[in-house]
Amino acid sequence: MAQFIKSNGAELELLPEKGTQFTLKELQDLVDGFIEIVPAKDGRLIIINEEGKLKDLPLNQKASLLYKFVGKDVIVGDVLVCDKSEIR
């Protein structure tokens, strides 16, 4: 099950609307824009808004701590953390 982490720290467990994989549209709706996929420390993927820093989205502290390159960069905006098998 995927984990949706809002920039305010709220977390929700999410399932894809249909089936076992999130569609591109679902991912774009969740992050409110074009997506970028970055690695998490534990092997999962973090789906972020590709233009999040350009749009000055708020820091996502929880997602930043999950990021593989923690300390070198930060994650902004709402994100989805999931396994590779959960996206198309």
Backbone hydrogen bonds, N-H to C=O, Kabsch-Sander energy under -0.5 kcal/mol:
donor,donor_aa,acceptor,acceptor_aa,energy
2,A,14,L,-1.7
3,Q,81,V,-2.8
4,F,2,A,-0.5
4,F,12,L,-3.3
5,I,3,Q,-0.6
5,I,79,V,-2.3
6,K,4,F,-0.6
6,K,10,A,-2.8
9,G,6,K,-2.2
12,L,4,F,-2.1
14,L,2,A,-2.6
21,Q,18,K,-0.6
22,F,86,E,-3.8
27,L,23,T,-2.3
28,Q,24,L,-2.7
29,D,25,K,-2.5
30,L,26,E,-2.2
31,V,27,L,-2.0
32,D,28,Q,-0.9
33,G,28,Q,-2.0
36,E,48,I,-2.0
38,V,36,E,-0.5
38,V,46,I,-2.6
40,A,44,R,-2.4
41,K,66,L,-3.1
43,G,40,A,-1.5
45,L,82,C,-3.4
46,I,38,V,-3.2
47,I,45,L,-0.5
47,I,80,L,-3.5
48,I,36,E,-3.0
48,I,46,I,-0.6
50,E,34,F,-2.8
50,E,48,I,-0.6
52,G,49,N,-2.0
55,K,51,E,-2.4
56,D,53,K,-1.0
57,L,52,G,-2.7
60,N,75,I,-3.0
61,Q,59,L,-0.8
64,S,60,N,-2.4
65,L,61,Q,-1.7
66,L,62,K,-0.8
66,L,63,A,-0.6
67,Y,63,A,-1.1
68,K,39,P,-2.4
70,V,67,Y,-1.5
71,G,73,D,-0.7
72,K,69,F,-2.4
73,D,69,F,-0.9
77,G,58,P,-3.2
79,V,5,I,-2.4
80,L,47,I,-1.6
81,V,3,Q,-3.1
82,C,45,L,-2.3
82,C,80,L,-0.5
86,E,83,D,-2.0
87,I,84,K,-1.4
88,R,22,F,-1.2
